[in-house]
């Protein structure tokens, strides 16, 4: 297994730590994301996370998964 980390040093989140774990198997490769984040603005950030940030992040990762699957099915 291999992995790398994407960590925000400055930006919109109080904390953003994203691990990409890459594992080979018989069918090819499995990529697993482990994301830890803390929205900004304390209490207001937690409300925003509940209302839209969490959903938006899921949509982003779902889109990326579909894009990767489509790219590698071409080959």
PyMOL Python script that loads the backbone (N, CA, C, O; Angstrom):
from pymol import cmd

cmd.read_pdbstr("""\
ATOM      1  N   UNK A   1       0.849  -1.184   0.000  1.00  0.00           N
ATOM      2  CA  UNK A   1       0.000   0.000   0.000  1.00  0.00           C
ATOM      3  C   UNK A   1       0.888   1.239   0.000  1.00  0.00           C
ATOM      4  O   UNK A   1       1.926   1.285   0.661  1.00  0.00           O
ATOM      5  N   UNK A   2       0.456   2.230  -0.752  1.00  0.00           N
ATOM      6  CA  UNK A   2       1.121   3.531  -0.774  1.00  0.00           C
ATOM      7  C   UNK A   2       0.106   4.586  -0.371  1.00  0.00           C
ATOM      8  O   UNK A   2      -1.102   4.389  -0.503  1.00  0.00           O
ATOM      9  N   UNK A   3       0.611   5.699   0.118  1.00  0.00           N
ATOM     10  CA  UNK A   3      -0.301   6.799   0.412  1.00  0.00           C
ATOM     11  C   UNK A   3       0.450   8.111   0.372  1.00  0.00           C
ATOM     12  O   UNK A   3       1.675   8.165   0.483  1.00  0.00           O
ATOM     13  N   UNK A   4      -0.327   9.165   0.208  1.00  0.00           N
ATOM     14  CA  UNK A   4       0.232  10.507   0.331  1.00  0.00           C
ATOM     15  C   UNK A   4      -0.805  11.383   1.001  1.00  0.00           C
ATOM     16  O   UNK A   4      -1.976  11.019   1.099  1.00  0.00           O
ATOM     17  N   UNK A   5      -0.362  12.548   1.464  1.00  0.00           N
ATOM     18  CA  UNK A   5      -1.207  13.425   2.270  1.00  0.00           C
ATOM     19  C   UNK A   5      -1.284  14.807   1.622  1.00  0.00           C
ATOM     20  O   UNK A   5      -0.297  15.349   1.126  1.00  0.00           O
ATOM     21  N   UNK A   6      -2.486  15.343   1.648  1.00  0.00           N
ATOM     22  CA  UNK A   6      -2.761  16.711   1.213  1.00  0.00           C
ATOM     23  C   UNK A   6      -3.202  17.450   2.478  1.00  0.00           C
ATOM     24  O   UNK A   6      -4.248  17.144   3.050  1.00  0.00           O
ATOM     25  N   UNK A   7      -2.402  18.417   2.905  1.00  0.00           N
ATOM     26  CA  UNK A   7      -2.708  19.115   4.153  1.00  0.00           C
ATOM     27  C   UNK A   7      -2.751  20.616   3.897  1.00  0.00           C
ATOM     28  O   UNK A   7      -1.819  21.187   3.332  1.00  0.00           O
ATOM     29  N   UNK A   8      -3.823  21.236   4.311  1.00  0.00           N
ATOM     30  CA  UNK A   8      -3.958  22.682   4.143  1.00  0.00           C
ATOM     31  C   UNK A   8      -3.101  23.403   5.172  1.00  0.00           C
ATOM     32  O   UNK A   8      -3.213  23.149   6.371  1.00  0.00           O
ATOM     33  N   UNK A   9      -2.256  24.290   4.705  1.00  0.00           N
ATOM     34  CA  UNK A   9      -1.432  25.124   5.598  1.00  0.00           C
ATOM     35  C   UNK A   9      -2.116  26.458   5.861  1.00  0.00           C
ATOM     36  O   UNK A   9      -1.995  27.023   6.947  1.00  0.00           O
ATOM     37  N   UNK A  10      -2.831  26.954   4.865  1.00  0.00           N
ATOM     38  CA  UNK A  10      -3.662  28.144   5.042  1.00  0.00           C
ATOM     39  C   UNK A  10      -4.793  28.028   4.035  1.00  0.00           C
ATOM     40  O   UNK A  10      -4.613  27.489   2.943  1.00  0.00           O
ATOM     41  N   UNK A  11      -5.941  28.530   4.403  1.00  0.00           N
ATOM     42  CA  UNK A  11      -7.081  28.426   3.509  1.00  0.00           C
ATOM     43  C   UNK A  11      -8.394  28.489   4.261  1.00  0.00           C
ATOM     44  O   UNK A  11      -8.454  28.988   5.385  1.00  0.00           O
ATOM     45  N   UNK A  12      -9.444  27.982   3.637  1.00  0.00           N
ATOM     46  CA  UNK A  12     -10.778  28.182   4.204  1.00  0.00           C
ATOM     47  C   UNK A  12     -11.099  27.342   5.440  1.00  0.00           C
ATOM     48  O   UNK A  12     -11.985  27.712   6.211  1.00  0.00           O
ATOM     49  N   UNK A  13     -10.412  26.236   5.646  1.00  0.00           N
ATOM     50  CA  UNK A  13     -10.726  25.364   6.783  1.00  0.00           C
ATOM     51  C   UNK A  13      -9.787  25.629   7.951  1.00  0.00           C
ATOM     52  O   UNK A  13      -8.634  26.015   7.762  1.00  0.00           O
ATOM     53  N   UNK A  14     -10.292  25.419   9.149  1.00  0.00           N
ATOM     54  CA  UNK A  14      -9.438  25.485  10.326  1.00  0.00           C
ATOM     55  C   UNK A  14      -8.428  24.344  10.288  1.00  0.00           C
ATOM     56  O   UNK A  14      -7.271  24.514  10.670  1.00  0.00           O
ATOM     57  N   UNK A  15      -8.883  23.167   9.819  1.00  0.00           N
ATOM     58  CA  UNK A  15      -8.029  21.992   9.634  1.00  0.00           C
ATOM     59  C   UNK A  15      -8.489  21.269   8.383  1.00  0.00           C
ATOM     60  O   UNK A  15      -9.688  21.090   8.171  1.00  0.00           O
ATOM     61  N   UNK A  16      -7.535  20.851   7.547  1.00  0.00           N
ATOM     62  CA  UNK A  16      -7.823  19.995   6.404  1.00  0.00           C
ATOM     63  C   UNK A  16      -6.655  19.034   6.261  1.00  0.00           C
ATOM     64  O   UNK A  16      -5.534  19.451   5.967  1.00  0.00           O
ATOM     65  N   UNK A  17      -6.915  17.746   6.467  1.00  0.00           N
ATOM     66  CA  UNK A  17      -5.892  16.701   6.363  1.00  0.00           C
ATOM     67  C   UNK A  17      -6.512  15.568   5.552  1.00  0.00           C
ATOM     68  O   UNK A  17      -7.436  14.898   6.013  1.00  0.00           O
ATOM     69  N   UNK A  18      -6.002  15.359   4.349  1.00  0.00           N
ATOM     70  CA  UNK A  18      -6.584  14.405   3.407  1.00  0.00           C
ATOM     71  C   UNK A  18      -5.526  13.375   3.036  1.00  0.00           C
ATOM     72  O   UNK A  18      -4.495  13.703   2.449  1.00  0.00           O
ATOM     73  N   UNK A  19      -5.805  12.117   3.392  1.00  0.00           N
ATOM     74  CA  UNK A  19      -4.913  11.004   3.052  1.00  0.00           C
ATOM     75  C   UNK A  19      -5.490  10.248   1.858  1.00  0.00           C
ATOM     76  O   UNK A  19      -6.683   9.946   1.821  1.00  0.00           O
ATOM     77  N   UNK A  20      -4.639   9.947   0.890  1.00  0.00           N
ATOM     78  CA  UNK A  20      -5.001   9.130  -0.268  1.00  0.00           C
ATOM     79  C   UNK A  20      -4.270   7.800  -0.099  1.00  0.00           C
ATOM     80  O   UNK A  20      -3.043   7.759  -0.187  1.00  0.00           O
ATOM     81  N   UNK A  21      -4.993   6.730   0.138  1.00  0.00           N
ATOM     82  CA  UNK A  21      -4.401   5.399   0.281  1.00  0.00           C
ATOM     83  C   UNK A  21      -4.628   4.635  -1.015  1.00  0.00           C
ATOM     84  O   UNK A  21      -5.756   4.547  -1.500  1.00  0.00           O
ATOM     85  N   UNK A  22      -3.557   4.085  -1.574  1.00  0.00           N
ATOM     86  CA  UNK A  22      -3.616   3.392  -2.860  1.00  0.00           C
ATOM     87  C   UNK A  22      -3.141   1.962  -2.646  1.00  0.00           C
ATOM     88  O   UNK A  22      -2.019   1.720  -2.201  1.00  0.00           O
ATOM     89  N   UNK A  23      -4.027   1.014  -2.977  1.00  0.00           N
ATOM     90  CA  UNK A  23      -3.748  -0.397  -2.760  1.00  0.00           C
ATOM     91  C   UNK A  23      -4.006  -1.171  -4.044  1.00  0.00           C
ATOM     92  O   UNK A  23      -5.069  -1.032  -4.649  1.00  0.00           O
ATOM     93  N   UNK A  24      -3.050  -1.980  -4.461  1.00  0.00           N
ATOM     94  CA  UNK A  24      -3.251  -2.841  -5.627  1.00  0.00           C
ATOM     95  C   UNK A  24      -4.013  -4.087  -5.209  1.00  0.00           C
ATOM     96  O   UNK A  24      -3.833  -4.611  -4.109  1.00  0.00           O
ATOM     97  N   UNK A  25      -4.872  -4.549  -6.118  1.00  0.00           N
ATOM     98  CA  UNK A  25      -5.524  -5.836  -5.920  1.00  0.00           C
ATOM     99  C   UNK A  25      -5.599  -6.545  -7.269  1.00  0.00           C
ATOM    100  O   UNK A  25      -5.056  -6.046  -8.255  1.00  0.00           O
ATOM    101  N   UNK A  26      -6.258  -7.693  -7.328  1.00  0.00           N
ATOM    102  CA  UNK A  26      -6.298  -8.471  -8.574  1.00  0.00           C
ATOM    103  C   UNK A  26      -7.024  -7.740  -9.702  1.00  0.00           C
ATOM    104  O   UNK A  26      -6.706  -7.948 -10.873  1.00  0.00           O
ATOM    105  N   UNK A  27      -7.988  -6.893  -9.368  1.00  0.00           N
ATOM    106  CA  UNK A  27      -8.752  -6.169 -10.391  1.00  0.00           C
ATOM    107  C   UNK A  27      -8.088  -4.858 -10.811  1.00  0.00           C
ATOM    108  O   UNK A  27      -8.499  -4.256 -11.803  1.00  0.00           O
ATOM    109  N   UNK A  28      -7.091  -4.415 -10.092  1.00  0.00           N
ATOM    110  CA  UNK A  28      -6.438  -3.147 -10.415  1.00  0.00           C
ATOM    111  C   UNK A  28      -5.989  -2.427  -9.163  1.00  0.00           C
ATOM    112  O   UNK A  28      -5.136  -2.916  -8.422  1.00  0.00           O
ATOM    113  N   UNK A  29      -6.570  -1.261  -8.930  1.00  0.00           N
ATOM    114  CA  UNK A  29      -6.143  -0.400  -7.823  1.00  0.00           C
ATOM    115  C   UNK A  29      -7.376   0.104  -7.079  1.00  0.00           C
ATOM    116  O   UNK A  29      -8.396   0.430  -7.685  1.00  0.00           O
ATOM    117  N   UNK A  30      -7.261   0.160  -5.773  1.00  0.00           N
ATOM    118  CA  UNK A  30      -8.295   0.761  -4.935  1.00  0.00           C
ATOM    119  C   UNK A  30      -7.698   2.016  -4.324  1.00  0.00           C
ATOM    120  O   UNK A  30      -6.612   1.975  -3.746  1.00  0.00           O
ATOM    121  N   UNK A  31      -8.413   3.143  -4.453  1.00  0.00           N
ATOM    122  CA  UNK A  31      -7.977   4.377  -3.821  1.00  0.00           C
ATOM    123  C   UNK A  31      -9.000   4.736  -2.749  1.00  0.00           C
ATOM    124  O   UNK A  31     -10.194   4.863  -3.023  1.00  0.00           O
ATOM    125  N   UNK A  32      -8.512   4.895  -1.537  1.00  0.00           N
ATOM    126  CA  UNK A  32      -9.367   5.216  -0.399  1.00  0.00           C
ATOM    127  C   UNK A  32      -8.960   6.580   0.153  1.00  0.00           C
ATOM    128  O   UNK A  32      -7.777   6.849   0.357  1.00  0.00           O
ATOM    129  N   UNK A  33      -9.947   7.431   0.391  1.00  0.00           N
ATOM    130  CA  UNK A  33      -9.706   8.755   0.958  1.00  0.00           C
ATOM    131  C   UNK A  33     -10.032   8.734   2.444  1.00  0.00           C
ATOM    132  O   UNK A  33     -11.050   8.182   2.861  1.00  0.00           O
ATOM    133  N   UNK A  34      -9.165   9.336   3.230  1.00  0.00           N
ATOM    134  CA  UNK A  34      -9.429   9.566   4.649  1.00  0.00           C
ATOM    135  C   UNK A  34      -9.277  11.066   4.858  1.00  0.00           C
ATOM    136  O   UNK A  34      -8.181  11.612   4.733  1.00  0.00           O
ATOM    137  N   UNK A  35     -10.390  11.730   5.178  1.00  0.00           N
ATOM    138  CA  UNK A  35     -10.385  13.187   5.296  1.00  0.00           C
ATOM    139  C   UNK A  35     -10.788  13.592   6.713  1.00  0.00           C
ATOM    140  O   UNK A  35     -11.813  13.157   7.236  1.00  0.00           O
ATOM    141  N   UNK A  36      -9.967  14.423   7.307  1.00  0.00           N
ATOM    142  CA  UNK A  36     -10.291  15.045   8.587  1.00  0.00           C
ATOM    143  C   UNK A  36     -10.291  16.551   8.345  1.00  0.00           C
ATOM    144  O   UNK A  36      -9.325  17.107   7.823  1.00  0.00           O
ATOM    145  N   UNK A  37     -11.375  17.195   8.727  1.00  0.00           N
ATOM    146  CA  UNK A  37     -11.438  18.634   8.530  1.00  0.00           C
ATOM    147  C   UNK A  37     -12.261  19.273   9.641  1.00  0.00           C
ATOM    148  O   UNK A  37     -13.107  18.639  10.270  1.00  0.00           O
ATOM    149  N   UNK A  38     -11.980  20.538   9.851  1.00  0.00           N
ATOM    150  CA  UNK A  38     -12.751  21.352  10.789  1.00  0.00           C
ATOM    151  C   UNK A  38     -13.124  22.627  10.048  1.00  0.00           C
ATOM    152  O   UNK A  38     -12.245  23.376   9.622  1.00  0.00           O
ATOM    153  N   UNK A  39     -14.419  22.880   9.892  1.00  0.00           N
ATOM    154  CA  UNK A  39     -14.833  24.105   9.218  1.00  0.00           C
ATOM    155  C   UNK A  39     -14.423  25.340  10.039  1.00  0.00           C
ATOM    156  O   UNK A  39     -14.208  25.243  11.248  1.00  0.00           O
ATOM    157  N   UNK A  40     -14.319  26.483   9.381  1.00  0.00           N
ATOM    158  CA  UNK A  40     -13.978  27.709  10.109  1.00  0.00           C
ATOM    159  C   UNK A  40     -15.167  28.220  10.918  1.00  0.00           C
ATOM    160  O   UNK A  40     -16.272  27.690  10.805  1.00  0.00           O
ATOM    161  N   UNK A  41     -14.948  29.207  11.699  1.00  0.00           N
ATOM    162  CA  UNK A  41     -15.970  29.979  12.402  1.00  0.00           C
ATOM    163  C   UNK A  41     -16.707  29.211  13.506  1.00  0.00           C
ATOM    164  O   UNK A  41     -17.874  29.489  13.782  1.00  0.00           O
ATOM    165  N   UNK A  42     -16.038  28.264  14.124  1.00  0.00           N
ATOM    166  CA  UNK A  42     -16.552  27.592  15.325  1.00  0.00           C
ATOM    167  C   UNK A  42     -17.995  27.120  15.165  1.00  0.00           C
ATOM    168  O   UNK A  42     -18.286  26.285  14.310  1.00  0.00           O
ATOM    169  N   UNK A  43     -18.891  27.652  15.982  1.00  0.00           N
ATOM    170  CA  UNK A  43     -20.285  27.220  15.996  1.00  0.00           C
ATOM    171  C   UNK A  43     -20.965  27.436  14.648  1.00  0.00           C
ATOM    172  O   UNK A  43     -21.689  26.561  14.174  1.00  0.00           O
ATOM    173  N   UNK A  44     -20.740  28.590  14.028  1.00  0.00           N
ATOM    174  CA  UNK A  44     -21.336  28.873  12.722  1.00  0.00           C
ATOM    175  C   UNK A  44     -20.805  27.916  11.654  1.00  0.00           C
ATOM    176  O   UNK A  44     -21.536  27.520  10.746  1.00  0.00           O
ATOM    177  N   UNK A  45     -19.540  27.554  11.769  1.00  0.00           N
ATOM    178  CA  UNK A  45     -18.957  26.595  10.840  1.00  0.00           C
ATOM    179  C   UNK A  45     -19.572  25.217  10.983  1.00  0.00           C
ATOM    180  O   UNK A  45     -19.771  24.517   9.990  1.00  0.00           O
ATOM    181  N   UNK A  46     -19.871  24.826  12.201  1.00  0.00           N
ATOM    182  CA  UNK A  46     -20.520  23.523  12.410  1.00  0.00           C
ATOM    183  C   UNK A  46     -21.920  23.520  11.800  1.00  0.00           C
ATOM    184  O   UNK A  46     -22.345  22.514  11.231  1.00  0.00           O
ATOM    185  N   UNK A  47     -22.630  24.627  11.914  1.00  0.00           N
ATOM    186  CA  UNK A  47     -23.955  24.731  11.291  1.00  0.00           C
ATOM    187  C   UNK A  47     -23.815  24.661   9.763  1.00  0.00           C
ATOM    188  O   UNK A  47     -24.557  23.937   9.099  1.00  0.00           O
ATOM    189  N   UNK A  48     -22.865  25.415   9.218  1.00  0.00           N
ATOM    190  CA  UNK A  48     -22.638  25.400   7.774  1.00  0.00           C
ATOM    191  C   UNK A  48     -22.250  24.000   7.305  1.00  0.00           C
ATOM    192  O   UNK A  48     -22.676  23.561   6.236  1.00  0.00           O
ATOM    193  N   UNK A  49     -21.444  23.298   8.100  1.00  0.00           N
ATOM    194  CA  UNK A  49     -21.060  21.936   7.758  1.00  0.00           C
ATOM    195  C   UNK A  49     -22.288  21.046   7.673  1.00  0.00           C
ATOM    196  O   UNK A  49     -22.436  20.272   6.728  1.00  0.00           O
ATOM    197  N   UNK A  50     -23.152  21.154   8.641  1.00  0.00           N
ATOM    198  CA  UNK A  50     -24.380  20.354   8.668  1.00  0.00           C
ATOM    199  C   UNK A  50     -25.288  20.695   7.488  1.00  0.00           C
ATOM    200  O   UNK A  50     -25.878  19.802   6.879  1.00  0.00           O
ATOM    201  N   UNK A  51     -25.401  21.984   7.165  1.00  0.00           N
ATOM    202  CA  UNK A  51     -26.331  22.419   6.131  1.00  0.00           C
ATOM    203  C   UNK A  51     -25.824  22.172   4.710  1.00  0.00           C
ATOM    204  O   UNK A  51     -26.606  21.794   3.837  1.00  0.00           O
ATOM    205  N   UNK A  52     -24.500  22.383   4.459  1.00  0.00           N
ATOM    206  CA  UNK A  52     -24.068  22.238   3.070  1.00  0.00           C
ATOM    207  C   UNK A  52     -22.632  21.783   2.847  1.00  0.00           C
ATOM    208  O   UNK A  52     -22.369  21.179   1.807  1.00  0.00           O
ATOM    209  N   UNK A  53     -21.691  22.028   3.740  1.00  0.00           N
ATOM    210  CA  UNK A  53     -20.291  21.667   3.460  1.00  0.00           C
ATOM    211  C   UNK A  53     -20.127  20.158   3.309  1.00  0.00           C
ATOM    212  O   UNK A  53     -19.517  19.692   2.346  1.00  0.00           O
ATOM    213  N   UNK A  54     -20.666  19.400   4.251  1.00  0.00           N
ATOM    214  CA  UNK A  54     -20.527  17.935   4.198  1.00  0.00           C
ATOM    215  C   UNK A  54     -21.109  17.375   2.895  1.00  0.00           C
ATOM    216  O   UNK A  54     -20.494  16.521   2.258  1.00  0.00           O
ATOM    217  N   UNK A  55     -22.275  17.848   2.506  1.00  0.00           N
ATOM    218  CA  UNK A  55     -22.911  17.393   1.261  1.00  0.00           C
ATOM    219  C   UNK A  55     -22.056  17.769   0.052  1.00  0.00           C
ATOM    220  O   UNK A  55     -21.875  16.965  -0.862  1.00  0.00           O
ATOM    221  N   UNK A  56     -21.538  18.981   0.055  1.00  0.00           N
ATOM    222  CA  UNK A  56     -20.712  19.435  -1.063  1.00  0.00           C
ATOM    223  C   UNK A  56     -19.438  18.586  -1.188  1.00  0.00           C
ATOM    224  O   UNK A  56     -19.037  18.235  -2.297  1.00  0.00           O
ATOM    225  N   UNK A  57     -18.809  18.259  -0.069  1.00  0.00           N
ATOM    226  CA  UNK A  57     -17.610  17.427  -0.114  1.00  0.00           C
ATOM    227  C   UNK A  57     -17.932  16.030  -0.655  1.00  0.00           C
ATOM    228  O   UNK A  57     -17.162  15.480  -1.441  1.00  0.00           O
ATOM    229  N   UNK A  58     -19.054  15.461  -0.241  1.00  0.00           N
ATOM    230  CA  UNK A  58     -19.458  14.148  -0.768  1.00  0.00           C
ATOM    231  C   UNK A  58     -19.660  14.216  -2.277  1.00  0.00           C
ATOM    232  O   UNK A  58     -19.251  13.307  -2.998  1.00  0.00           O
ATOM    233  N   UNK A  59     -20.286  15.282  -2.757  1.00  0.00           N
ATOM    234  CA  UNK A  59     -20.499  15.447  -4.196  1.00  0.00           C
ATOM    235  C   UNK A  59     -19.169  15.563  -4.940  1.00  0.00           C
ATOM    236  O   UNK A  59     -19.013  14.993  -6.019  1.00  0.00           O
ATOM    237  N   UNK A  60     -18.223  16.287  -4.376  1.00  0.00           N
ATOM    238  CA  UNK A  60     -16.906  16.447  -5.003  1.00  0.00           C
ATOM    239  C   UNK A  60     -16.206  15.097  -5.123  1.00  0.00           C
ATOM    240  O   UNK A  60     -15.675  14.763  -6.182  1.00  0.00           O
ATOM    241  N   UNK A  61     -16.204  14.316  -4.032  1.00  0.00           N
ATOM    242  CA  UNK A  61     -15.531  13.013  -4.067  1.00  0.00           C
ATOM    243  C   UNK A  61     -16.277  12.023  -4.962  1.00  0.00           C
ATOM    244  O   UNK A  61     -15.637  11.202  -5.619  1.00  0.00           O
ATOM    245  N   UNK A  62     -17.592  12.076  -5.007  1.00  0.00           N
ATOM    246  CA  UNK A  62     -18.352  11.218  -5.917  1.00  0.00           C
ATOM    247  C   UNK A  62     -18.039  11.562  -7.366  1.00  0.00           C
ATOM    248  O   UNK A  62     -17.871  10.666  -8.194  1.00  0.00           O
ATOM    249  N   UNK A  63     -17.958  12.858  -7.682  1.00  0.00           N
ATOM    250  CA  UNK A  63     -17.615  13.293  -9.028  1.00  0.00           C
ATOM    251  C   UNK A  63     -16.224  12.804  -9.412  1.00  0.00           C
ATOM    252  O   UNK A  63     -16.020  12.313 -10.521  1.00  0.00           O
ATOM    253  N   UNK A  64     -15.277  12.939  -8.502  1.00  0.00           N
ATOM    254  CA  UNK A  64     -13.905  12.493  -8.788  1.00  0.00           C
ATOM    255  C   UNK A  64     -13.873  10.991  -9.045  1.00  0.00           C
ATOM    256  O   UNK A  64     -13.181  10.533  -9.954  1.00  0.00           O
ATOM    257  N   UNK A  65     -14.612  10.225  -8.255  1.00  0.00           N
ATOM    258  CA  UNK A  65     -14.649   8.776  -8.442  1.00  0.00           C
ATOM    259  C   UNK A  65     -15.178   8.421  -9.830  1.00  0.00           C
ATOM    260  O   UNK A  65     -14.598   7.584 -10.523  1.00  0.00           O
ATOM    261  N   UNK A  66     -16.271   9.052 -10.231  1.00  0.00           N
ATOM    262  CA  UNK A  66     -16.837   8.782 -11.558  1.00  0.00           C
ATOM    263  C   UNK A  66     -15.871   9.187 -12.674  1.00  0.00           C
ATOM    264  O   UNK A  66     -15.729   8.469 -13.664  1.00  0.00           O
ATOM    265  N   UNK A  67     -15.211  10.330 -12.516  1.00  0.00           N
ATOM    266  CA  UNK A  67     -14.259  10.798 -13.524  1.00  0.00           C
ATOM    267  C   UNK A  67     -13.084   9.828 -13.660  1.00  0.00           C
ATOM    268  O   UNK A  67     -12.645   9.540 -14.774  1.00  0.00           O
ATOM    269  N   UNK A  68     -12.579   9.330 -12.547  1.00  0.00           N
ATOM    270  CA  UNK A  68     -11.465   8.370 -12.584  1.00  0.00           C
ATOM    271  C   UNK A  68     -11.927   7.072 -13.233  1.00  0.00           C
ATOM    272  O   UNK A  68     -11.214   6.519 -14.071  1.00  0.00           O
ATOM    273  N   UNK A  69     -13.103   6.577 -12.865  1.00  0.00           N
ATOM    274  CA  UNK A  69     -13.618   5.340 -13.445  1.00  0.00           C
ATOM    275  C   UNK A  69     -13.778   5.494 -14.960  1.00  0.00           C
ATOM    276  O   UNK A  69     -13.400   4.596 -15.713  1.00  0.00           O
ATOM    277  N   UNK A  70     -14.326   6.605 -15.406  1.00  0.00           N
ATOM    278  CA  UNK A  70     -14.506   6.821 -16.838  1.00  0.00           C
ATOM    279  C   UNK A  70     -13.173   6.898 -17.568  1.00  0.00           C
ATOM    280  O   UNK A  70     -13.032   6.356 -18.664  1.00  0.00           O
ATOM    281  N   UNK A  71     -12.207   7.560 -16.975  1.00  0.00           N
ATOM    282  CA  UNK A  71     -10.894   7.696 -17.606  1.00  0.00           C
ATOM    283  C   UNK A  71     -10.223   6.347 -17.783  1.00  0.00           C
ATOM    284  O   UNK A  71      -9.653   6.072 -18.839  1.00  0.00           O
ATOM    285  N   UNK A  72     -10.283   5.509 -16.769  1.00  0.00           N
ATOM    286  CA  UNK A  72      -9.576   4.232 -16.835  1.00  0.00           C
ATOM    287  C   UNK A  72     -10.367   3.175 -17.584  1.00  0.00           C
ATOM    288  O   UNK A  72      -9.789   2.163 -17.977  1.00  0.00           O
ATOM    289  N   UNK A  73     -11.656   3.361 -17.799  1.00  0.00           N
ATOM    290  CA  UNK A  73     -12.416   2.424 -18.621  1.00  0.00           C
ATOM    291  C   UNK A  73     -12.127   2.637 -20.092  1.00  0.00           C
ATOM    292  O   UNK A  73     -12.372   1.745 -20.905  1.00  0.00           O
ATOM    293  N   UNK A  74     -11.605   3.812 -20.453  1.00  0.00           N
ATOM    294  CA  UNK A  74     -11.261   4.096 -21.844  1.00  0.00           C
ATOM    295  C   UNK A  74     -10.092   3.253 -22.308  1.00  0.00           C
ATOM    296  O   UNK A  74      -9.968   2.969 -23.500  1.00  0.00           O
ATOM    297  N   UNK A  75      -9.232   2.849 -21.385  1.00  0.00           N
ATOM    298  CA  UNK A  75      -7.965   2.192 -21.748  1.00  0.00           C
ATOM    299  C   UNK A  75      -8.094   0.707 -21.821  1.00  0.00           C
ATOM    300  O   UNK A  75      -7.117   0.017 -22.113  1.00  0.00           O
TER     301      UNK A  75
END
""", "prot")
cmd.dss("prot")
cmd.show_as("cartoon", "prot")
cmd.util.cbc("prot")
cmd.orient("prot")
